[in-house]
Amino acid sequence: MTERALEGVRVVEFTDELGSYCGKLLADLGADVVKVEPPGGGLQRRNPPFFHDREGIDTSLDFWFHNTSKRSIVLDLDDPKDREIATKLARRAQILLEDMPPGHLAEHGLGFDELKASNPALVYTSVTGFGQTGPHSHWAYSDIVGQATGGVMTLAGEPADPPNQIAGRQANISASIQAAQGTMAALLYAEATSQGQQVDVSAQESLSMSQETAMQTWDFQKRNRTRTGERGMLPISLPALGVYEALDGYVYVMVLAPAGADLPELVAWMAEEDKAEDLGEEPYASLIGTLNMAYLTQVMTDPSKAAAVAGQLQHIHEVIGRFIASKPARDVYEQGQQRSLLFGLVSTPEDLANNTQLRARNWFQEVEPAAAGEAVEFPGLPYRLSETPGRLGPPPKLDEHRDSILAELDTVEAAR
Amino acid sequence: MTVKPLDGIRVADFSWFGAGPIAGQALATYGAEVVRVESSKRLDSLRVGQPFKLDDEGKPISSYNVSGYFNNFNAGKLSFTLDMNTPKGKELAHRLVVESDVFLTNFTPRVVDRWELGYEQLKQINPRIIAAYAPMQGMEGPHRDFLGFGAVLTPVTGISHLSGFPHRPPIGVGTNYPDYVVNPGHTVTAILAALRYRNRTGKGQMVELPQVESVVNILGTSLLNYLANGVNEGRIGNRHPAAAPHGAFRCADDPTSLGSEDRWVAIACRTDVQWQALCDAFGHSAMATDTKYATLADRKANEDQLEAMVGEWVRELRAEDVAVLLQSRGVPAGVVQNSQDILDKDEHMKARGYYQYLDHSETGRSAYDGPGARLSLTPAGHRAPAPLLGEHTFEVCERVLGLDPDEIGELVAAGILA
């Protein structure tokens, strides 16, 4: 059996929604992650959807996805005996991962300063909404608040609508991904020097990079980027650039891009299927030959040239629209890409489950959560490591591993 | 000199655009020496992408070194210009890989093959190399050669279908979102895990990050809902299945918010207690126990009315005041901030000093995103601003590749180092 990348790394985590994805990344790479949960379990165990609509503490799919490969024990940190068990777990861990309000664990005898006396190499990672320091460090947090204060919501959505959140609780995800990097860097340092340290992650900060160019636009030009909706940053709509409705869904078309074939290739394809209508004739044929990246660049600085042919551009857009509307979205995507046309399927979860590439590469993994009583296909890992491939283990039922965890602690204590 | 986790690690960074370079930059903040290989013959498009630093008359400075887009992703690296489409360029690239611990690229598999940078080749010349590839779809498989950018990745991975309001088409999220944290962050996590394995065993390996696989992971719950339950989820706007009210609510306009005068506050009530606190805060305590809204189930059943009512309560107030008021009562709330807020107004961000201001020879003092995690003993950070195009070509040739000045002169004359 191959060694895993994080073989032998013991992690104790006190996380709910914010830090659980970080723990999952470590666990799926081979770390032994013990999830300490409060009596009754946390918020994420209560999040819909539930397996086969069986609402319960062990059947949340949101919990399952973010807690693969972990073990669970319930400990009440207000109870001195449970607190002692938690302390023992922390003393023998290489990594402590937590997302409690700042100071909460320290108040229960599980702060970094207390633990480092007996475990000097401990990496102590805290993932919170606003970080461990600063005037908002005690602010109440939920994912949408992170997305709002972190600057990504202001960029998403139609100007006529409220700013949009990004699906999938991306402030939590971003914070967890930043935490995984910082934790791994600190682990390498601890393994080299036997010195542990604290890793402080703020969900608000963790999203900042995802402002794309908005931060630098303010810094350099004192302009705010705002949400521009479907048109994006273009001053005028252009054909073959944007969302098109297909027979059974949507495709995103980006033919006017720095990569891939240009518009004449798309029109040639349409002609092969007798759907090019009059685009082979003037004035359209000549205009289509010029609609490329250079044209787009010109339009960005001087929209007047495009405005002069707005009617023709609109006609080309409509003919392309009729062509796409006549075909299944997945065919448009795959056939277009085979012609080097930059098309993207607007995938639904069903499309992803049937994605040709993901299936061909056996990306999905079967997992058998104890609460399911049967194998369930899960999304696979974000990366492939050739020598130390990651692997998904089942997510735990609440307190599922109490006995084995306590037995291990007894063995360790007996050996002292 | 501060000791950092990746001191002594050298990264051969053959990446471009967003996802690859950000991963290289993160490794640099942890102490690695990152040699960014680029070419003036085929520029990284971000070097010529907005926003540019403006001159005194407000016009963009004409230079390859003043794009905030590029600079923010490449701080602290060495820029080494090399023409990879020449035999000598390929040979020098291999010498750089021999002298490196980590190789990083997000070029397409086709280009990787053409440049002879595939893992089978690299491991022959450096068995200890950790070679990280971050192609759009994967290094193999039926969609291997599909083209893509972040803008296409967003729809293909399901972000567009699941984000935004249900009455709108799937317009995306306004940015190439996966490029900036998700893909580089996953890449770095995998590289660091591989480094740990190498520390223990001496063995290098190939790390592959098919961007589609990486990004689908961040929508794992929705995908699992289909796989396990057969439910094909759609867009839910700003709502949350286990919270109400949950969304962005319009407040009073603020003309000092330049180009972004409409102001919004995000509010999330996860519990009935938070809902009661919200009602109290706005002087509508009776609503907290109104049977239409008392429990989460009630509020979900009357969510349109609920949102309209909360919307009225905040419409004339300043967004900042609403956030502070609700936070004082323990309700999750925050201003939908723009970059002006984040850089200039947000006292919390300032107090934490997240942004690093660095002196760059062509842009002057400018802001860079700081590291996403604060390490107390070995703080991460940028050792230098972004490099000028080719700024360190001679240094890399001499110090890293061991070339003598005559050899370097010949390479320059032959156009290899451009």
Boltz contact constraints between the chains, C-beta under 6 A:
constraints:
  - contact:
      token1: [A, 5]
      token2: [B, 193]
      max_distance: 6.0
  - contact:
      token1: [A, 5]
      token2: [B, 197]
      max_distance: 6.0
  - contact:
      token1: [A, 25]
      token2: [B, 189]
      max_distance: 6.0
  - contact:
      token1: [A, 29]
      token2: [B, 193]
      max_distance: 6.0
  - contact:
      token1: [A, 47]
      token2: [B, 242]
      max_distance: 6.0
  - contact:
      token1: [A, 48]
      token2: [B, 241]
      max_distance: 6.0
  - contact:
      token1: [A, 49]
      token2: [B, 225]
      max_distance: 6.0
  - contact:
      token1: [A, 51]
      token2: [B, 228]
      max_distance: 6.0
  - contact:
      token1: [A, 61]
      token2: [B, 221]
      max_distance: 6.0
  - contact:
      token1: [A, 61]
      token2: [B, 224]
      max_distance: 6.0
  - contact:
      token1: [A, 61]
      token2: [B, 225]
      max_distance: 6.0
  - contact:
      token1: [A, 62]
      token2: [B, 221]
      max_distance: 6.0
  - contact:
      token1: [A, 65]
      token2: [B, 220]
      max_distance: 6.0
  - contact:
      token1: [A, 65]
      token2: [B, 221]
      max_distance: 6.0
  - contact:
      token1: [A, 65]
      token2: [B, 224]
      max_distance: 6.0
  - contact:
      token1: [A, 131]
      token2: [B, 352]
      max_distance: 6.0
  - contact:
      token1: [A, 134]
      token2: [B, 348]
      max_distance: 6.0
  - contact:
      token1: [A, 134]
      token2: [B, 351]
      max_distance: 6.0
  - contact:
      token1: [A, 134]
      token2: [B, 352]
      max_distance: 6.0
  - contact:
      token1: [A, 135]
      token2: [B, 347]
      max_distance: 6.0
  - contact:
      token1: [A, 135]
      token2: [B, 348]
      max_distance: 6.0
  - contact:
      token1: [A, 135]
      token2: [B, 351]
      max_distance: 6.0
  - contact:
      token1: [A, 136]
      token2: [B, 348]
      max_distance: 6.0
  - contact:
      token1: [A, 139]
      token2: [B, 327]
      max_distance: 6.0
  - contact:
      token1: [A, 140]
      token2: [B, 330]
      max_distance: 6.0
  - contact:
      token1: [A, 140]
      token2: [B, 332]
      max_distance: 6.0
  - contact:
      token1: [A, 141]
      token2: [B, 332]
      max_distance: 6.0
  - contact:
      token1: [A, 142]
      token2: [B, 268]
      max_distance: 6.0
  - contact:
      token1: [A, 142]
      token2: [B, 332]
      max_distance: 6.0
  - contact:
      token1: [A, 144]
      token2: [B, 266]
      max_distance: 6.0
  - contact:
      token1: [A, 144]
      token2: [B, 268]
      max_distance: 6.0
  - contact:
      token1: [A, 145]
      token2: [B, 266]
      max_distance: 6.0
  - contact:
      token1: [A, 145]
      token2: [B, 332]
      max_distance: 6.0
  - contact:
      token1: [A, 145]
      token2: [B, 334]
      max_distance: 6.0
  - contact:
      token1: [A, 148]
      token2: [B, 266]
      max_distance: 6.0
  - contact:
      token1: [A, 148]
      token2: [B, 334]
      max_distance: 6.0
  - contact:
      token1: [A, 148]
      token2: [B, 336]
      max_distance: 6.0
  - contact:
      token1: [A, 149]
      token2: [B, 334]
      max_distance: 6.0
  - contact:
      token1: [A, 149]
      token2: [B, 337]
      max_distance: 6.0
  - contact:
      token1: [A, 151]
      token2: [B, 337]
      max_distance: 6.0
  - contact:
      token1: [A, 151]
      token2: [B, 342]
      max_distance: 6.0
  - contact:
      token1: [A, 153]
      token2: [B, 336]
      max_distance: 6.0
  - contact:
      token1: [A, 154]
      token2: [B, 336]
      max_distance: 6.0
  - contact:
      token1: [A, 154]
      token2: [B, 338]
      max_distance: 6.0
  - contact:
      token1: [A, 155]
      token2: [B, 174]
      max_distance: 6.0
  - contact:
      token1: [A, 155]
      token2: [B, 175]
      max_distance: 6.0
  - contact:
      token1: [A, 156]
      token2: [B, 173]
      max_distance: 6.0
  - contact:
      token1: [A, 156]
      token2: [B, 174]
      max_distance: 6.0
  - contact:
      token1: [A, 161]
      token2: [B, 165]
      max_distance: 6.0
  - contact:
      token1: [A, 162]
      token2: [B, 248]
      max_distance: 6.0
  - contact:
      token1: [A, 163]
      token2: [B, 248]
      max_distance: 6.0
  - contact:
      token1: [A, 163]
      token2: [B, 264]
      max_distance: 6.0
  - contact:
      token1: [A, 163]
      token2: [B, 336]
      max_distance: 6.0
  - contact:
      token1: [A, 164]
      token2: [B, 164]
      max_distance: 6.0
  - contact:
      token1: [A, 165]
      token2: [B, 238]
      max_distance: 6.0
  - contact:
      token1: [A, 166]
      token2: [B, 163]
      max_distance: 6.0
  - contact:
      token1: [A, 166]
      token2: [B, 173]
      max_distance: 6.0
  - contact:
      token1: [A, 167]
      token2: [B, 162]
      max_distance: 6.0
  - contact:
      token1: [A, 167]
      token2: [B, 163]
      max_distance: 6.0
  - contact:
      token1: [A, 168]
      token2: [B, 218]
      max_distance: 6.0
  - contact:
      token1: [A, 168]
      token2: [B, 219]
      max_distance: 6.0
  - contact:
      token1: [A, 173]
      token2: [B, 218]
      max_distance: 6.0
  - contact:
      token1: [A, 174]
      token2: [B, 181]
      max_distance: 6.0
  - contact:
      token1: [A, 177]
      token2: [B, 181]
      max_distance: 6.0
  - contact:
      token1: [A, 177]
      token2: [B, 185]
      max_distance: 6.0
  - contact:
      token1: [A, 178]
      token2: [B, 372]
      max_distance: 6.0
  - contact:
      token1: [A, 178]
      token2: [B, 373]
      max_distance: 6.0
  - contact:
      token1: [A, 180]
      token2: [B, 189]
      max_distance: 6.0
  - contact:
      token1: [A, 181]
      token2: [B, 185]
      max_distance: 6.0
  - contact:
      token1: [A, 181]
      token2: [B, 188]
      max_distance: 6.0
  - contact:
      token1: [A, 181]
      token2: [B, 189]
      max_distance: 6.0
  - contact:
      token1: [A, 182]
      token2: [B, 373]
      max_distance: 6.0
  - contact:
      token1: [A, 184]
      token2: [B, 189]
      max_distance: 6.0
  - contact:
      token1: [A, 184]
      token2: [B, 192]
      max_distance: 6.0
  - contact:
      token1: [A, 185]
      token2: [B, 5]
      max_distance: 6.0
  - contact:
      token1: [A, 185]
      token2: [B, 30]
      max_distance: 6.0
  - contact:
      token1: [A, 186]
      token2: [B, 375]
      max_distance: 6.0
  - contact:
      token1: [A, 188]
      token2: [B, 5]
      max_distance: 6.0
  - contact:
      token1: [A, 189]
      token2: [B, 5]
      max_distance: 6.0
  - contact:
      token1: [A, 189]
      token2: [B, 378]
      max_distance: 6.0
  - contact:
      token1: [A, 197]
      token2: [B, 375]
      max_distance: 6.0
  - contact:
      token1: [A, 197]
      token2: [B, 376]
      max_distance: 6.0
  - contact:
      token1: [A, 197]
      token2: [B, 377]
      max_distance: 6.0
  - contact:
      token1: [A, 198]
      token2: [B, 376]
      max_distance: 6.0
  - contact:
      token1: [A, 199]
      token2: [B, 373]
      max_distance: 6.0
  - contact:
      token1: [A, 199]
      token2: [B, 375]
      max_distance: 6.0
  - contact:
      token1: [A, 200]
      token2: [B, 374]
      max_distance: 6.0
  - contact:
      token1: [A, 201]
      token2: [B, 373]
      max_distance: 6.0
  - contact:
      token1: [A, 205]
      token2: [B, 354]
      max_distance: 6.0
  - contact:
      token1: [A, 206]
      token2: [B, 372]
      max_distance: 6.0
  - contact:
      token1: [A, 208]
      token2: [B, 369]
      max_distance: 6.0
  - contact:
      token1: [A, 209]
      token2: [B, 180]
      max_distance: 6.0
  - contact:
      token1: [A, 209]
      token2: [B, 181]
      max_distance: 6.0
  - contact:
      token1: [A, 209]
      token2: [B, 369]
      max_distance: 6.0
  - contact:
      token1: [A, 210]
      token2: [B, 177]
      max_distance: 6.0
  - contact:
      token1: [A, 210]
      token2: [B, 180]
      max_distance: 6.0
  - contact:
      token1: [A, 210]
      token2: [B, 181]
      max_distance: 6.0
  - contact:
      token1: [A, 212]
      token2: [B, 175]
      max_distance: 6.0
  - contact:
      token1: [A, 213]
      token2: [B, 51]
      max_distance: 6.0
  - contact:
      token1: [A, 213]
      token2: [B, 69]
      max_distance: 6.0
  - contact:
      token1: [A, 214]
      token2: [B, 339]
      max_distance: 6.0
  - contact:
      token1: [A, 215]
      token2: [B, 339]
      max_distance: 6.0
  - contact:
      token1: [A, 216]
      token2: [B, 51]
      max_distance: 6.0
  - contact:
      token1: [A, 216]
      token2: [B, 68]
      max_distance: 6.0
  - contact:
      token1: [A, 216]
      token2: [B, 72]
      max_distance: 6.0
  - contact:
      token1: [A, 217]
      token2: [B, 51]
      max_distance: 6.0
  - contact:
      token1: [A, 218]
      token2: [B, 339]
      max_distance: 6.0
  - contact:
      token1: [A, 218]
      token2: [B, 340]
      max_distance: 6.0
  - contact:
      token1: [A, 218]
      token2: [B, 343]
      max_distance: 6.0
  - contact:
      token1: [A, 219]
      token2: [B, 366]
      max_distance: 6.0
  - contact:
      token1: [A, 219]
      token2: [B, 367]
      max_distance: 6.0
  - contact:
      token1: [A, 220]
      token2: [B, 51]
      max_distance: 6.0
  - contact:
      token1: [A, 220]
      token2: [B, 53]
      max_distance: 6.0
  - contact:
      token1: [A, 220]
      token2: [B, 68]
      max_distance: 6.0
  - contact:
      token1: [A, 221]
      token2: [B, 51]
      max_distance: 6.0
  - contact:
      token1: [A, 221]
      token2: [B, 54]
      max_distance: 6.0
  - contact:
      token1: [A, 223]
      token2: [B, 259]
      max_distance: 6.0
  - contact:
      token1: [A, 224]
      token2: [B, 258]
      max_distance: 6.0
  - contact:
      token1: [A, 224]
      token2: [B, 259]
      max_distance: 6.0
  - contact:
      token1: [A, 224]
      token2: [B, 260]
      max_distance: 6.0
  - contact:
      token1: [A, 224]
      token2: [B, 338]
      max_distance: 6.0
  - contact:
      token1: [A, 224]
      token2: [B, 339]
      max_distance: 6.0
  - contact:
      token1: [A, 224]
      token2: [B, 340]
      max_distance: 6.0
  - contact:
      token1: [A, 226]
      token2: [B, 260]
      max_distance: 6.0
  - contact:
      token1: [A, 227]
      token2: [B, 174]
      max_distance: 6.0
  - contact:
      token1: [A, 229]
      token2: [B, 171]
      max_distance: 6.0
  - contact:
      token1: [A, 230]
      token2: [B, 171]
      max_distance: 6.0
  - contact:
      token1: [A, 243]
      token2: [B, 169]
      max_distance: 6.0
  - contact:
      token1: [A, 250]
      token2: [B, 170]
      max_distance: 6.0
  - contact:
      token1: [A, 252]
      token2: [B, 155]
      max_distance: 6.0
  - contact:
      token1: [A, 254]
      token2: [B, 151]
      max_distance: 6.0
  - contact:
      token1: [A, 254]
      token2: [B, 152]
      max_distance: 6.0
  - contact:
      token1: [A, 258]
      token2: [B, 45]
      max_distance: 6.0
  - contact:
      token1: [A, 259]
      token2: [B, 147]
      max_distance: 6.0
  - contact:
      token1: [A, 260]
      token2: [B, 147]
      max_distance: 6.0
  - contact:
      token1: [A, 337]
      token2: [B, 146]
      max_distance: 6.0
  - contact:
      token1: [A, 342]
      token2: [B, 147]
      max_distance: 6.0
  - contact:
      token1: [A, 344]
      token2: [B, 152]
      max_distance: 6.0
  - contact:
      token1: [A, 344]
      token2: [B, 155]
      max_distance: 6.0
  - contact:
      token1: [A, 344]
      token2: [B, 156]
      max_distance: 6.0
  - contact:
      token1: [A, 345]
      token2: [B, 156]
      max_distance: 6.0
  - contact:
      token1: [A, 346]
      token2: [B, 155]
      max_distance: 6.0
  - contact:
      token1: [A, 346]
      token2: [B, 160]
      max_distance: 6.0
  - contact:
      token1: [A, 346]
      token2: [B, 161]
      max_distance: 6.0
  - contact:
      token1: [A, 346]
      token2: [B, 170]
      max_distance: 6.0
  - contact:
      token1: [A, 347]
      token2: [B, 156]
      max_distance: 6.0
  - contact:
      token1: [A, 347]
      token2: [B, 158]
      max_distance: 6.0
  - contact:
      token1: [A, 348]
      token2: [B, 161]
      max_distance: 6.0
  - contact:
      token1: [A, 348]
      token2: [B, 232]
      max_distance: 6.0
  - contact:
      token1: [A, 349]
      token2: [B, 222]
      max_distance: 6.0
  - contact:
      token1: [A, 349]
      token2: [B, 223]
      max_distance: 6.0
  - contact:
      token1: [A, 349]
      token2: [B, 226]
      max_distance: 6.0
  - contact:
      token1: [A, 349]
      token2: [B, 232]
      max_distance: 6.0
  - contact:
      token1: [A, 349]
      token2: [B, 233]
      max_distance: 6.0
  - contact:
      token1: [A, 350]
      token2: [B, 226]
      max_distance: 6.0
  - contact:
      token1: [A, 350]
      token2: [B, 232]
      max_distance: 6.0
  - contact:
      token1: [A, 352]
      token2: [B, 158]
      max_distance: 6.0
  - contact:
      token1: [A, 352]
      token2: [B, 216]
      max_distance: 6.0
  - contact:
      token1: [A, 352]
      token2: [B, 223]
      max_distance: 6.0
  - contact:
      token1: [A, 353]
      token2: [B, 226]
      max_distance: 6.0
  - contact:
      token1: [A, 353]
      token2: [B, 227]
      max_distance: 6.0
  - contact:
      token1: [A, 356]
      token2: [B, 142]
      max_distance: 6.0
  - contact:
      token1: [A, 357]
      token2: [B, 137]
      max_distance: 6.0
  - contact:
      token1: [A, 357]
      token2: [B, 141]
      max_distance: 6.0
  - contact:
      token1: [A, 357]
      token2: [B, 143]
      max_distance: 6.0
  - contact:
      token1: [A, 360]
      token2: [B, 141]
      max_distance: 6.0
  - contact:
      token1: [A, 360]
      token2: [B, 142]
      max_distance: 6.0
  - contact:
      token1: [A, 361]
      token2: [B, 138]
      max_distance: 6.0
  - contact:
      token1: [A, 361]
      token2: [B, 141]
      max_distance: 6.0
  - contact:
      token1: [A, 363]
      token2: [B, 213]
      max_distance: 6.0
  - contact:
      token1: [A, 376]
      token2: [B, 228]
      max_distance: 6.0
  - contact:
      token1: [A, 377]
      token2: [B, 227]
      max_distance: 6.0
  - contact:
      token1: [A, 379]
      token2: [B, 216]
      max_distance: 6.0
  - contact:
      token1: [A, 379]
      token2: [B, 217]
      max_distance: 6.0
  - contact:
      token1: [A, 379]
      token2: [B, 220]
      max_distance: 6.0
  - contact:
      token1: [A, 379]
      token2: [B, 223]
      max_distance: 6.0
  - contact:
      token1: [A, 382]
      token2: [B, 186]
      max_distance: 6.0
  - contact:
      token1: [A, 382]
      token2: [B, 214]
      max_distance: 6.0
  - contact:
      token1: [A, 382]
      token2: [B, 217]
      max_distance: 6.0
  - contact:
      token1: [A, 383]
      token2: [B, 186]
      max_distance: 6.0
  - contact:
      token1: [A, 383]
      token2: [B, 190]
      max_distance: 6.0
  - contact:
      token1: [A, 383]
      token2: [B, 209]
      max_distance: 6.0
  - contact:
      token1: [A, 384]
      token2: [B, 208]
      max_distance: 6.0
  - contact:
      token1: [A, 385]
      token2: [B, 194]
      max_distance: 6.0
  - contact:
      token1: [A, 385]
      token2: [B, 205]
      max_distance: 6.0
  - contact:
      token1: [A, 385]
      token2: [B, 207]
      max_distance: 6.0
  - contact:
      token1: [A, 386]
      token2: [B, 205]
      max_distance: 6.0
  - contact:
      token1: [A, 386]
      token2: [B, 206]
      max_distance: 6.0
  - contact:
      token1: [A, 387]
      token2: [B, 203]
      max_distance: 6.0
  - contact:
      token1: [A, 387]
      token2: [B, 205]
      max_distance: 6.0
  - contact:
      token1: [A, 388]
      token2: [B, 197]
      max_distance: 6.0
